């Protein structure tokens, strides 16, 4: 009992940092918490983007060894009840109080926010997890759980493990078949912005935009192109690249591809990380839509996937795009190929 108490008491619990990603996902994999339709990168991005959620990691230092992440919990609330996910304790240290300690930390976090109760779901076949929660004071309640998949066909994503070094994602394609009937977009008040078309941009400047905007969301296709192939696209007169400047600093860009007439593709759009959360994305998308419809296309379309910013899909829908197709794909992890540097 002393060894168990010692390890749990020595646990240092803190909020998740971007450099923790590889260690955290490796722990989840070792604990069997990742299934084909639970994309850890997507889940991490969702929790980090939400004001009502937090990811906590527990670190342990043994002797002269470096700090090691040995426990995690993702916890959030809906304004009424709290919910934990990805509760993990390193298999090498299970049975030594780590799960209890990390869950108590999540409970205290919720309590400080005024959340009075925490709910969780356990598969009825998972006896070990059920017994763990019973042992730390949780109780079964006579409740029915209802669910609905929010995919186009209402069915769960295809199951089946994917290979190490790959990422599972869901691609959603959306379209707009008529110009939205709304006022022109306006930038957030109190800031000076400019939207300028970059005519025949240099490859170096384009890579600066693409890599800066897309690195956190694992954009890799244009990184993989050589300079000549990339120049042939971005310097085509039918490809229009609009750069958003805030106080003279590049803050993001939108790319319209008019090469397949009479439709237009919103090929890329996004903000530099430092400018996210200021209302600029809404303005940039509004302007891109208005510019595209000035050409009178048969439709304007865009695609996003579950590796993108978690607010991308609802933003498109709010601006009038409608989903018409979805597919699940397994993609190579660009961080393991050197296309995108691993964080940390």
N, C-alpha and C positions, 0 to 999 in steps of 0.2 A: 504493500500500500504506500510505503514511503517513496519508493521509486516512481510510482504512478503520480503521486501528488507533486513530487519534485519536478517532473517533466512538465506537467500542466502549469505549474506555478511559474516556471521559467519561460513560458511561451510569451513572446512579444507579439501583440496583435496591433496591426495598423491597417490603414486604408490601402487598397490596391494602387500600384503605380504601373505605368506602361511597360517598364522594364521587367515586370513580374510575369508577363504573358507566357513565356515558354515554360517556366517552372510551374505555373498554375495549371496550364493545360496538361502538362506531363503528369501532374498529381491527379487530375481528374481522370485521365486515361488509366492510370494505375489503379484507381478506385472503381473503374467500370462505370463512370457517370456519363460518358459520352456515347450517344447512339447516333445513328445516321442523320436523324432530323434535328438533333441538338448541335448546332454549329457553335462551338465555343467562342469564336471571334465575334460572331453576330451577337451572342448573348452578352459578352463582355461589353461590346459597344452600346447595346441597349441599356444596360444597367448604368454605365458611366454617363450616358446622355440624360438619364432620368433624374429629376430633382428629388424623387421619392425612393431612391435606391442607393445602396452602397455595396461594395465588395470589400470584405475583410480577409486578410491573410495572417496566419500565425507563423512566426519564425522561431526557430530554435537553434542555438549555437552550442555545439558540443566541443569542448576543449578549444583547440586552436583552429578548428574548422570554420569556414565561412558560415554566415547565417543561412539556414535552409528553410524553405517554406514547407511546413509539414501539416498545415490545416488551412481550410478556407470555408467561408460561407458567403453567399450572395443573399442579401436581404432587402426587401422593399415593402412598401405598404400602399394601399389604395385609398388612404385617408380614413380608413375605418379598421382594417385588420392588417396584420403583418404576415409576410410569407418568406420562408427561407428556401434557398435552392443551392445546389452544388455544395452541400455540407460534406466536407472531405477531411479525413484524417489519414496521414501517411500510413500505408499498410505495415511499414517497419515499426510503427509506434502505436498501433491500434490497441485498445484496451488499457491505455495509460492516461485517460482523461482528456485527450485533446478535443474530441468531439463535444464533450460536455462544456469545456472551457470556451470554445469558439461559439457555441450556441448561446451560452450565457452572455457573451459579448453582444451578439445580435439582439438578444432580448432587451438588454440595457439600452442599446441604441434606439430601439423602437419605443421603449418606455419614456426616454428623454423627449421624444417627439410627441408624446401624448397618445400613442397607440396602445390600447388597453389589452389587446389579445393577439396571439399569434396562431395562425392556422398552417397546417402542412398536409401534404398528401403522400401516402406510402402505398406502393402496390401491395395488394393483399397476399401476394406470393413471396414478398421480401420479409421473411420472419426476422432476420438479424437486425434490419433497420427498425422494424416495428418494436422489437425488444429494446433497442437502444433508446428510443424515444420514451417508452414506458419507464425505463430505468432513470430517466432524468426528469420525471414529473409530468409528462404529457399523458393524455388519456384519450381513448377512442370515443368518438361521439356518433350518435345515430344520424348521420347526414347522407344525402345522396349527392354525388358529384356529377354534374352535367358538363359536356364539352361540345365544341363544334370547331372543326378545322376551317380556318379563314382562307383557304385556297380557292381557286376558281371553281374546281370541281367538287369542293367540300370533302375531299379525301385526304388522308395523311400523306406526307411526302413518302416516296419510295424508301423502304427500309433496306438494310444491308450495309455492312461496314465498308468504309473506303480505305484505301491504302494509306499507310503513313507517308507523309509528304504531300498529301493532296488535301483539298478543301471541298466540302460539299456546300453547294449553294442553290438557291432557288432564283431563277431569272424571271422577272415579270416585265412583259412588254405592254406599253400603254399607248393610246392614240387619242388625238383630238381631231374631229372631222369638220369642225366649224369654228370660226373665230369667237372667242369668249366675249360675251356682252358685259363688259365691266369697264370702269374707268382705267386710264393708263396708269401704270405703276409709278410709285413715287418712292424715293429713298427715305430711310428713317430720318426724322427731323433732327436738326442740329449738327449734321455732318455734311462735308463737301465731297461729293463723289462725281466721277466722270466715267462714262462708258464709251470706249473708243475701239473702232475696228483695227485690228492689226493686219494690215494688208501684206501678203507675202512675208510672213514673219520668218526670221532665221530659225534654224533648227535648235540652236542653243537657247533662244528665248522661249520657244515652244516647250522644250524639255524642262525649262525652269518652271513654267506654268503647270505643265502636266504632272511633273514629279512633286511639286509643292502642294498642289491640290489633292493629288490622288494617293500619296504614299500611305496615309493612315487607313485608306479603304482598299489597299492592295491593287490599285490600278497598275497593270503590268504590260498590256498589249503594245502600247506605243514605246515603252522602254525596250521591248524586245526587237523593235524595228531598227534597221540600219539607217544612217542619215539620209541616204538617197531615197529610200522608199518612203520615209517619213516626209521628206521635203516634197515629194510628188503629191502627197495628200494635202498638206497644210498650205502649200503655195498654189493650189488649184483655185481658179477664180470662183468656182462654185462651192468652195468651202470657206465659210466666214467665221472668223475668230474674233470675239468681242471681249476686251479686257476691262474689268472693273477696277478703277483706281479710287482709293480712299486717301484724301489729302496727298495725292501724288504717288502713293505707294500701290503696287499691284496687289489687289485683294482677292481676285478670283477671275474666272473666265467662263464663257459659254461658246460652244462650237456648233454651228449649223452646217449640215451637209446637204447641199441641194443637187448633188450629182445624179440622183435617181429621180428624175422628174415624172409626174408632177407633185411628188411628195417631198417632204423635208424631214430629215432626222435631226433631232437634238442629240448630237453624238456625245458631247461631254458638257458638263456644267458643274461648278463647284467653287468653293472658297478656300483660300489659304487657312491653315488651322488657327492663326492668330485672329481671324476676322469672323469666325463662326460664333453665332449667338448674338449678333447685333442687328438682326433683321435684314441683312444684306442679301441673303439667299432668296428671300421672297421677292425682293426688288429685281435681282438679276434674272430670275426665272420669268417674271412678268415682262421684262424688257425683251428677253429672248423670244418669248411667245409672240409679242407684238411685232418684232422684226420679221419673224418667220411668216406670219400671216399677211404682212405687207406684200408678199409675193403671190398670194392667192393660191396656196397649194391645195391638193386634193385632201391631204391630211398632214398633220404634224405628229411624229411619233418619237418615243424615247424608250429606253429600257433601263432597268435598274436590277440589282440583285441583293441578296441578303448579306453581302459583304460590304455594301455601301453604307453611308450614314443611315442610322435607323429612322431618321425623319425624312429621308428622301422620298420614299413611296407615298406617305400621306401628303407631302408637299405637292407632288405632281397631281395627286387626286384632288386636292383642294383647289388647284388652278384649272381644273377642268379635264384632265387626262382620265381616260377610262381604260382599265386593264382588259386586254383581249387575249392574252396567251401567257402561260407559265410553263416552265420546264425545270427539272432538277438536273444539275450537272455536277460532275466531279472535275475540279480544276487543279492543276499543279500549284503547290504553294510557292509563290514567287520569292518568299523569304529564304527558301531552301535552295533556290537556283541562282541566287545572287542578284536577281533583277531588282529586288527591294531589300535594303539592308534590314536585318533583324533588329528589333528595338532592344535596348538594354545594354 
